[in-house]
């Protein structure tokens, strides 16, 4: 197959009989990773992409639609399709939007379950990988947390500590998932921090986590993080049961 002359320098390979939308997306992503397509570049026209990839135009159309939903490419009316900015915050938006639709911020229990599963694993990884500098930051934040008086001060120091631990786990995919749900996490935290029994235990819980990290003990770090988040969940549910509005009378 002869390549269209205008795109001779792009490293597309025909997909052949195994052509699928996923395979087309994979090749386009490979070009982005290699720097052959850069933010702001105009994508080859649909017809040329189909020839370069060895797939049908409907397959190309579906691939571009999927990449557009993810914010990786942008269509400009009358001009064509262009590679987006690839800014990390912008790439989070589709998942944030989806999470917000499927999981309203008031569903605190679902958010806490998400955090418990994900952050326990992050703590386990961080215990193996955390730097001495990061341990120093955690000690400083722990002192700030123990001195905190208001809900806002407790929330701010606690969130900073969780962020340091997540970053030190050094797993971009897990960190991306956590950051994509940041608005839901903040909304849930702003509710749980006001529950009686939560604020008083946060500092002790975080001290246990930091001590496990200092020992480089992944099992203890994961367990301490799990206990911390489960304690918050238990306190929140107990408070919610005690303050639940009575059901409307029948009839």
N, C-alpha and C positions, 0 to 999 in steps of 0.2 A: 504493500500500500504506500503510495507516495504521500509524504507529509505536505500539508498546505505550507507554502513558502513563508507566509507571515509568521508562523510559529515554529520555525525550524529549530530554534535553540531550546525549546522546552522539552524536558525529558519524559514525555509520555510514552507508555508502552501499550500496544494493543492488548486488550483483555481477552479477546477471542470468544470462544463458545461459552466461557464461564462468566460472561458479562452479567453483572448485577449492579444495583445501585450502590451497595456497600463497597464493591470493588472499585467503582468509579470514584467514590468519595475518598477511598484509601489512597488512590493515585494522586488526587488533587492535594490531599493533606501532605503526601510525601514531597511534592513540589514546593509546598509552603515551608516545610521543615528544612529542605535543602537550600532555601533562599532563592529558588528559581522563580517563584511568585512572591512578590513583596506587597505589604500594605499599600493600597492605592492603585496597584496594577489592574489594568483592564483584563478580564478573563477572555480567552478566545471565544468567538461566537459559538452558539450552540451547535451549529452544523459542523464547524471545525473540531470542536471538542469531541463530538461523536466519532468523527473520522480518526482523530488522534488516539482515542481510547479503544476504538474498534467496537463500539456499542451503538445502540439505537439512540435516536434523539430523545424519545420518551425517557430512557434511562438517564441520560444527561440532565434532562429537565427535572427529574425526581431528585437527582444528586444535588443539583444547584438549589432546589427548593429546601432540601434538608439542611444544607450549609447556610442558607439564608435564615432559616428559623433559628439556627445556633448563633447567628450574628457574624459568621465567618466571611460571608460575601454579602454585598449590597447591590440591589438593582437600581439603576437610574433610568427613569423613563426616557426612551429615545436615545440613550447613550450606550447602554449595555450593562454588564455585570462586573463589579469591581471587588477586589479583595478588601475586606474591612480592616479596621485598625489593629485587630488582634490584641487590643488592650485587655488585660486580665479582668478588670472590673466589668468591661462591656460584655465579655464572654460569660460572665456569671449571670447576667440579666435574664436570659431565657429560663435557666433553672430556678432562679429566685422567683420569677413570675409564676412558674409552674408549681413550685412549693407553696407559694402564698395562696394560689387558687385551691390546691388540693388539701392544704393543711393550714387552716386559719390560725392566726397567732393566739387565739384564745384556747386552742387545744394544747394546753401546757403539758399534759401527760405524754402526748406523742412527741413533742419537742424534747422532753426530758429523756424519753426512751432512746431517741435518736442520739442525743448527746452521751448517754450512758454507754451505749454500745461503741460509738465511734471514739469517744475521748478516753475510754479505758484502754483501747488498743493503742491510741496515740501515746498515752503515758507509758505503756509497756515498751514501745519503741524508743521513746525519749530517754528512758533509763539507760539504754544501751548507747545512745548517741549524744547525749547532752554535753555541751561544752562547760568548762569551768566558769567562763564568763557568764553564761546563761544561768548557771546555778547561783552566781553572785547576784544577778538581777532578781531571781526568785526570792532570795533571802531578803533583799531590800524591799521587794513588794510585800513579802510576808510581814515585815515590820510595819509597813504602811497599813496593811490590812488589820493587824492587831491593834493599831492605834486609831482606826476609823471609828467615827461616832454615828454618822448618818447613814441611811440606806444607800444614798448615792455614793458615798465614799467606799462603803463595803463593796457595792456593785462594781465600781470602777477598778479597784485593786484586784478583785476576784477575776474580772474579765481579763485584765492584763496578765495575770498568772496563767490562766488557761491558754491565752494566746502564745505565751512563751513556750509552754509545754508542747503545744501543737506544732509550732515552728521547729522545735528541737527534735521532733520525731523524724523530720527530714523525709517526709513522704509527700511529694507534691499533689498526688491524686487525692489522698485523704484530706490534706489541708484545703484543697480546692472544694471538696464536698462540704467541709465545715464552713468555709467562708461563703459558700453559696446560700447557706441557711442563716446568715448572720442576722438578718432582720427578725426572723422568727425567734432566734436565740435571745436577742435583746428584749423582744416583747415578752417572752416567757420569763426571763430573769427579772424584769421590772415588776412582775407580779409575785414571783416566789420570794424575792428578797424582803418583802413586807410581811410575810407569813411568820407569826410568832414561832420561835425556836429555830428558825433558819439562820438569821444573822449571827446569833450567838455561837453557832457551831461551825461557821464557815472557816474561821481562822484556825481552829483545831484540826479540821479536816485538811486544810491546805498545808498545815505543818506536817501532817503525816505523809502527804504526797511528796513534799520537798525532801523529807528525811529518806524516803524510799528512793527518790532520784539520786540523792547524794550517795547512797549505798550502791547505786547502779543495779538495783534489784527490780527487774521488770515485773515479776509476779506481784511483789508488794506494791509497786507503783500502780499497777492496773487495779489491784484490789482496793487500794486506798481511794483511787478515783471513783471506782464503782460505788464504794460505801458513801462517799461524799455526795454523789448525785442521787443515789437511792434515798439517802436521808432527806434530801430536799423534796424528792417525790413523795415520800411518806408523810412529811409534815404538810405539804401542800394538799394532799388528798384528805388528810384528817381535818384540816382547816376548812376545806371545801364542804365536807360532809356536815360539819357543825354549823356552817353558815349558808347552807343550801336554802333557796327559797322554797316555801311549801308549794306543792303541786296545786293547780287550780281545782276547785270543787267540781265534781261531775255535774252535768246538766246545767 
